[in-house]
Amino acid sequence: MSRDVNPTLMTVPPRLKRATRPPRGVSPLIADLERAATEGKTDTEVFWERVERTGTPIVGELDDQGRRTVTFLWRGGDELADVILTADRIAAADSYERNRMERIPGTDVWHLTYLMRSDWRASYGVAPVPADGAPAPENALSATTRTRRERALALSDPEDRPAVARWFDALAHARPDPRAREALDAHHSVVSLPEAPPELRHAPDAPRGTLTRHTLASERLGNTRDVWIHRPAREPADGTWPVAVLLDGRTWHDLPLAPLLDGLIADGTLPPMLTIMVDSLDQATRTRELACHGPFVDFLDSELLPWLGALHPVTDDPGRTLIAGQSLGGLTALYAALRLPERFGRVLSQSGSYWWPNPAVTGGETERTVRLVREADALPERVHLSAGLHEWALLGANGRVHEALLERGRELGLPGDFAGFTEYNGGHDKACWRVDLSHGLIALTEDHAR
């Protein structure tokens, strides 16, 4: 790589067009309401009482192609100019129009129906756009979304930029669905169709472990960050703790992950292990450190884990040391294990950014991880990869990394199932990662003593 290449630009995903978009559907419930409205029957109280009982979105029956209608709703009147669904979060020029709800004339019912395969899961919000043009609260967009906005506008064709800007302006008004059956966090609701992978729930009566926050300074990186250590109530029989390192740790701390770990460890689904959640600081730092950055891996190896070992008796067995990440974190999880297989023997990589680096910036090189796998003298003992069917920019790259792992694994004499790859019906989404993280941890530790 030329020295004058900006490393940050290497982490901008390649510009790939979405091949297909979910088709619109027709909800029988909405069709009945529309017929009633044309007859002048615009009292919707009975309708909203039913919705309050069932929750949203309204999910239809399974059709002969394995799909269901999924109807999102919002209640409002003339005070709104538009209502935008933010489940399809790709920033394309048609995002606003495609996600625009329709209002049944004369009523307070706004609706949008998609026809989705019955195993779909997604986080979503609803953005009611005020008719008076009132601005959204200051800093309504997260730092990550502001970065997405800047990138989307920079990569868009000039004639598309006003439409892309309109989409992000609508996102500033987004909020959770107040009638949703599931919540992800304070900002997003969740839709999970009946055949979506089951989510493992925490047991409310499980013995609670401890979750402690620490501040760790790094000489290698020249910065200081928060880390959280979860120690379950049940301890390993031999007194030595297996370790799981979770990148983007603030995300998992805030979710929160600790109650789920308490329950899964208490009932023996997971072995007793220390989970250390490592903060990524800010967007600029994350972009630098989680893009195959050697000094960050050195920090994990020579600073983080020794520091943890001074606090708790932890294993030095790579087969009991796991590293997990999502997106750039997923890329880094595998990179760390390729660089230090004697340290990290188990890898959980979700939606790994294996398209990295951006070929437009490097002059043609892309998917560097495939080459690193093929050249590796040793591989981690077990790898769990996953990616969503709606992640068109990285799904293929994840598949190619998996193929490279299996090929190199055969050459090194590893078992044929040491690396698994799960494709789920979802996107680049914490709602999907939350579910797959549990299943990945279980698969990677199935040989550990419970």
C-alpha positions in Angstrom: 0.0 0.0 0.0 1.3 3.4 -0.9 2.2 5.5 2.2 0.0 8.4 1.1 -3.2 6.2 1.2 -5.6 7.3 3.9 -6.2 4.2 6.1 -9.7 5.4 7.0 -10.8 5.3 3.4 -9.8 1.6 3.2 -12.7 0.9 5.7 -15.3 2.4 3.4 -17.3 -0.5 2.0 -17.2 -1.0 -1.7 -20.2 0.6 -3.5 -22.4 -2.3 -4.4 -26.0 -2.0 -5.5 -28.7 -4.0 -3.8 -29.8 -6.8 -6.2 -33.4 -7.1 -4.9 -35.7 -5.3 -2.5 -38.5 -6.8 -0.5 -41.8 -6.8 -2.4 -44.8 -4.9 -1.0 -47.7 -7.0 0.2 -51.4 -6.5 0.9 -52.7 -7.0 4.5 -56.3 -8.3 4.7 -56.7 -6.2 7.8 -55.7 -3.0 6.1 -57.8 -3.9 3.0 -60.9 -4.2 5.2 -60.2 -0.9 6.9 -59.7 0.8 3.5 -63.0 -0.5 2.3 -64.8 0.7 5.4 -63.1 4.2 4.9 -64.5 4.4 1.4 -68.0 3.9 2.9 -67.4 6.7 5.3 -66.7 4.5 8.3 -63.6 6.2 9.6 -63.9 5.4 13.4 -60.7 3.4 14.0 -61.0 2.9 17.8 -61.9 -0.8 17.4 -59.0 -1.3 15.0 -56.5 0.3 17.4 -57.8 -1.6 20.4 -57.1 -4.8 18.5 -53.6 -3.6 17.6 -52.9 -2.8 21.2 -53.8 -6.3 22.2 -51.8 -8.1 19.5 -48.8 -5.7 19.2 -47.0 -4.7 16.1 -46.1 -5.4 13.4 -49.2 -7.4 12.2 -47.9 -10.7 10.8 -50.0 -12.6 8.2 -50.4 -16.3 7.5 -47.7 -18.4 5.8 -48.1 -18.5 2.0 -47.1 -21.4 -0.3 -43.7 -19.7 -0.9 -42.8 -19.5 2.8 -43.6 -15.8 3.1 -45.8 -13.7 5.3 -47.2 -10.2 5.1 -45.6 -7.9 7.7 -47.6 -4.7 8.3 -46.0 -1.8 10.2 -48.4 0.8 11.7 -48.3 4.3 13.1 -51.2 6.4 14.6 -51.3 10.0 13.6 -53.2 12.7 11.7 -52.7 15.9 9.8 -49.9 16.9 12.1 -47.7 14.6 10.1 -46.3 15.1 6.6 -44.9 11.5 6.3 -44.2 8.4 8.4 -41.1 6.5 7.4 -40.2 3.0 8.4 -36.5 2.6 9.1 -36.1 -1.2 9.0 -34.5 -1.0 5.6 -31.5 1.1 6.6 -29.6 1.2 3.4 -29.0 4.8 2.4 -30.0 4.6 -1.3 -31.6 7.3 -3.3 -35.0 5.6 -3.1 -34.8 4.8 0.6 -37.3 7.5 1.5 -40.0 6.5 -1.0 -39.6 2.8 -0.5 -40.1 3.1 3.2 -42.9 5.6 3.2 -46.1 4.6 4.9 -49.5 5.3 3.4 -52.3 6.9 5.3 -55.8 5.6 4.9 -57.8 8.8 3.9 -59.9 10.2 6.7 -58.3 8.1 9.4 -55.4 8.1 11.8 -53.9 4.9 10.3 -50.6 4.9 8.6 -49.4 1.6 7.2 -46.7 -0.2 5.2 -46.8 -3.9 4.3 -43.8 -6.0 3.1 -43.9 -9.6 2.0 -41.0 -11.3 3.8 -39.7 -14.8 4.1 -40.9 -16.3 7.4 -37.5 -16.5 9.1 -36.8 -12.7 8.9 -35.6 -10.7 11.8 -34.7 -7.0 11.9 -34.5 -4.0 14.2 -36.5 -1.0 13.2 -37.9 2.3 14.1 -40.6 4.6 12.9 -39.9 8.3 11.9 -43.0 10.5 12.0 -42.0 13.6 10.0 -43.9 16.7 11.3 -46.0 18.6 8.7 -44.8 22.0 10.1 -41.2 21.2 9.3 -40.1 21.3 12.9 -36.5 20.1 13.1 -35.5 17.0 15.0 -33.7 17.4 18.4 -30.1 18.4 18.1 -27.7 15.4 17.9 -30.7 13.1 17.2 -28.5 11.1 14.9 -25.8 8.9 16.5 -22.2 9.4 15.7 -22.3 6.2 13.6 -25.3 7.4 11.7 -23.7 10.8 11.1 -20.7 9.0 9.6 -23.0 6.8 7.5 -24.7 10.0 6.2 -21.3 11.6 5.3 -20.2 8.4 3.5 -23.5 7.9 1.7 -23.6 11.5 0.4 -19.9 11.3 -0.7 -20.5 8.0 -2.6 -23.9 9.0 -4.1 -24.2 10.3 -7.7 -24.7 14.1 -7.6 -28.3 13.8 -8.7 -29.1 11.4 -5.9 -27.7 13.4 -3.0 -30.9 15.4 -2.2 -32.8 12.2 -1.9 -30.2 10.6 0.3 -30.1 13.7 2.5 -33.9 13.5 2.8 -33.6 9.9 4.1 -31.2 10.9 6.8 -33.2 13.9 7.7 -36.1 11.5 8.3 -33.9 9.2 10.4 -33.4 12.1 12.8 -37.1 11.8 13.8 -37.0 8.0 14.2 -38.1 6.4 17.5 -39.1 2.9 18.7 -42.5 1.5 17.8 -44.6 2.0 20.9 -46.7 -1.1 20.2 -43.9 -3.4 19.2 -43.8 -6.9 20.8 -40.0 -6.8 21.0 -37.4 -4.2 21.9 -33.7 -4.1 21.1 -32.7 -1.0 23.1 -33.9 2.5 23.9 -33.9 3.4 20.2 -35.0 0.3 18.2 -37.8 -2.2 18.2 -37.5 -5.7 16.7 -39.6 -7.8 14.3 -39.0 -11.5 14.5 -41.1 -13.7 12.2 -42.2 -17.2 13.5 -39.4 -19.2 11.7 -36.6 -16.8 12.7 -33.8 -18.5 14.7 -34.9 -18.8 18.3 -33.6 -16.2 20.7 -32.2 -17.6 23.9 -33.6 -15.6 26.8 -32.1 -14.9 30.2 -33.6 -16.7 33.2 -34.8 -14.0 35.7 -34.1 -16.3 38.6 -30.6 -17.3 37.6 -27.8 -16.5 40.1 -26.3 -13.1 39.1 -22.6 -12.8 38.5 -20.6 -9.6 38.9 -20.1 -7.0 36.2 -17.2 -4.6 36.9 -16.1 -1.5 34.9 -12.4 -0.8 34.7 -10.2 1.8 32.9 -7.2 0.4 31.0 -4.5 2.6 29.6 -2.5 1.2 26.6 1.1 2.3 26.0 1.1 0.6 22.6 -2.0 2.4 21.4 -1.5 5.6 23.4 -5.1 5.7 24.6 -7.3 4.7 27.5 -10.6 2.9 27.3 -13.3 1.3 29.4 -13.5 -2.5 29.7 -16.1 -4.5 31.5 -15.5 -7.9 33.1 -18.4 -10.3 33.6 -17.7 -13.0 36.1 -20.6 -15.5 36.5 -21.8 -16.9 39.8 -20.7 -20.4 38.9 -16.9 -20.9 38.7 -14.9 -23.5 36.7 -14.2 -26.7 38.4 -10.4 -26.4 38.0 -10.3 -22.8 39.2 -9.0 -21.5 35.9 -11.2 -19.2 33.9 -11.8 -19.6 30.1 -11.9 -16.2 28.5 -14.2 -14.6 25.9 -13.0 -11.2 24.5 -15.8 -9.2 23.0 -14.9 -6.3 20.8 -17.1 -3.2 20.6 -17.7 -4.0 24.2 -19.8 -1.0 25.1 -22.5 -2.3 22.7 -22.7 -5.6 24.6 -22.5 -3.9 28.0 -25.4 -1.6 27.2 -27.6 -4.2 25.5 -27.2 -5.7 28.3 -25.5 -9.0 27.7 -24.6 -9.9 31.3 -28.1 -11.2 32.3 -28.1 -13.5 29.3 -24.7 -14.9 30.2 -25.8 -15.4 33.8 -28.7 -17.6 32.7 -26.9 -19.6 30.0 -24.0 -20.4 32.4 -26.3 -21.1 35.3 -28.2 -23.8 33.4 -25.1 -25.3 31.8 -25.8 -24.1 28.3 -22.5 -22.3 28.4 -19.4 -23.1 30.5 -18.3 -20.8 33.3 -16.1 -18.2 31.6 -14.9 -14.6 32.1 -16.3 -12.3 29.4 -14.3 -9.1 28.9 -16.0 -6.4 26.8 -13.6 -4.0 25.3 -14.7 -0.5 24.4 -13.9 0.9 20.9 -13.8 4.5 22.1 -15.0 6.7 19.1 -15.7 6.1 15.5 -12.3 7.3 14.2 -10.5 5.1 16.7 -12.7 2.1 15.9 -12.1 2.5 12.2 -8.4 2.6 12.7 -8.0 -0.2 15.3 -10.5 -2.7 14.0 -9.1 -2.8 10.4 -6.4 -5.5 10.7 -4.3 -3.1 12.9 -1.3 -4.9 14.2 -0.8 -2.7 17.3 -4.4 -3.3 18.4 -3.8 -7.1 18.3 -0.5 -6.5 20.2 -2.6 -4.6 22.8 -4.9 -7.6 23.2 -2.0 -10.0 23.6 0.5 -8.1 25.6 -1.6 -5.7 27.6 -5.3 -6.6 27.9 -5.0 -10.3 28.7 -2.0 -10.0 31.0 -3.8 -7.3 32.9 -6.9 -9.6 33.1 -4.6 -12.4 34.4 -3.4 -10.2 37.2 -7.0 -9.8 38.4 -8.3 -13.4 37.9 -6.7 -16.8 37.3 -7.3 -17.1 33.6 -6.3 -19.8 31.1 -3.4 -19.5 28.7 -4.9 -22.3 26.6 -5.9 -20.9 23.1 -8.6 -23.6 23.0 -10.3 -21.9 25.9 -9.6 -18.3 24.8 -12.3 -16.9 22.4 -12.4 -13.6 20.6 -15.7 -12.2 19.1 -16.6 -9.2 17.0 -19.1 -7.8 14.5 -18.5 -6.0 11.3 -15.0 -4.5 11.5 -14.8 -6.3 14.8 -15.6 -9.6 13.1 -12.7 -8.9 10.6 -10.4 -8.2 13.5 -11.4 -11.3 15.5 -10.3 -13.6 12.8 -7.2 -11.4 12.0 -6.1 -11.6 15.6 -6.4 -15.4 15.6 -4.5 -15.7 12.3 -1.8 -13.5 13.7 -1.7 -15.2 17.1 -3.2 -18.7 16.9 -1.3 -19.6 20.0 -3.3 -17.0 21.9 -6.8 -17.1 20.3 -8.0 -20.5 19.4 -11.8 -19.8 19.0 -13.2 -17.1 16.8 -16.8 -15.8 16.6 -17.1 -13.4 13.6 -20.4 -11.9 12.8 -21.0 -9.9 9.6 -17.2 -9.7 9.2 -16.1 -6.9 6.9 -14.1 -9.3 4.8 -14.5 -7.1 1.7 -11.7 -5.0 3.4 -9.8 -3.2 2.1 -11.7 -1.1 -0.3 -10.2 -1.8 -3.8 -10.9 1.7 -5.0 -8.4 3.0 -2.5 -5.8 0.3 -2.6 -5.6 0.2 -6.4 -7.3 -3.2 -6.7 -6.5 -5.3 -3.7 -9.5 -6.4 -1.7 -10.6 -9.3 0.6 -7.2 -9.5 2.1 -8.3 -12.0 4.7 -8.7 -14.7 2.1 -5.0 -14.3 1.2 -4.0 -14.3 4.9 -5.9 -17.5 5.5 -4.3 -19.3 2.5 -0.9 -18.2 3.7 -1.4 -19.1 7.3 1.0 -21.6 9.0 -1.7 -22.3 11.6 -5.4 -21.7 12.0 -7.6 -21.3 15.1 -9.1 -24.5 16.3 -12.7 -23.5 15.7 -14.3 -20.6 13.8 -18.0 -19.5 13.7 -18.8 -17.2 10.9 -22.2 -15.7 10.2 -23.7 -13.0 7.9 -27.1 -11.9 6.8 -28.8 -12.4 3.4 -29.4 -8.7 3.3 -25.7 -7.8 3.6 -25.0 -7.8 -0.1 -21.7 -5.9 0.4 -20.2 -8.6 2.5 -22.2 -11.9 2.3 -20.1 -13.2 -0.6 -16.8 -12.2 1.0 -17.8 -14.1 4.1 -18.5 -17.2 2.0 -15.1 -16.9 0.4 -13.3 -16.6 3.7 -15.2 -19.7 4.9 -14.1 -21.6 1.7 -10.5 -20.5 2.2 -10.6 -21.7 5.9 -11.9 -25.1 4.9 -9.4 -25.5 2.1 -6.4 -24.4 4.3 -7.8 -26.4 7.2 -7.7 -29.6 5.0 -4.1 -28.9 4.1 -3.2 -28.5 7.8 -5.1 -31.6 8.8 -7.9 -29.9 10.8 -11.4 -31.5 11.1 -13.7 -30.7 8.3 -16.2 -29.0 10.6 -13.7 -26.7 12.4 -15.1 -23.7 10.6 -18.9 -23.1 10.3 -20.8 -20.5 8.3 -24.4 -19.5 9.1 -26.5 -17.3 6.7 -29.5 -15.8 8.4 -32.4 -13.8 7.0 -31.5 -10.4 8.2 -29.0 -7.6 7.9 -26.1 -5.7 9.5 -28.1 -5.7 12.7 -27.7 -6.0 16.4 -31.0 -7.7 16.6 -29.5 -10.6 14.6 -26.1 -10.5 16.2 -27.7 -10.7 19.7 -29.3 -14.0 18.7 -26.4 -15.5 16.8 -23.9 -14.5 19.5 -25.5 -17.0 21.9 -25.6 -19.8 19.4 -22.0 -19.1 18.3 -20.7 -19.1 21.9 -22.4 -22.4 22.5 -21.0 -24.0 19.3 -17.4 -22.8 20.0 -17.4 -24.0 23.6 -19.3 -27.3 23.3 -16.2 -29.2 24.2 -15.6 -27.2 27.4 -16.4 -28.6 30.8 -19.7 -27.4 32.0 
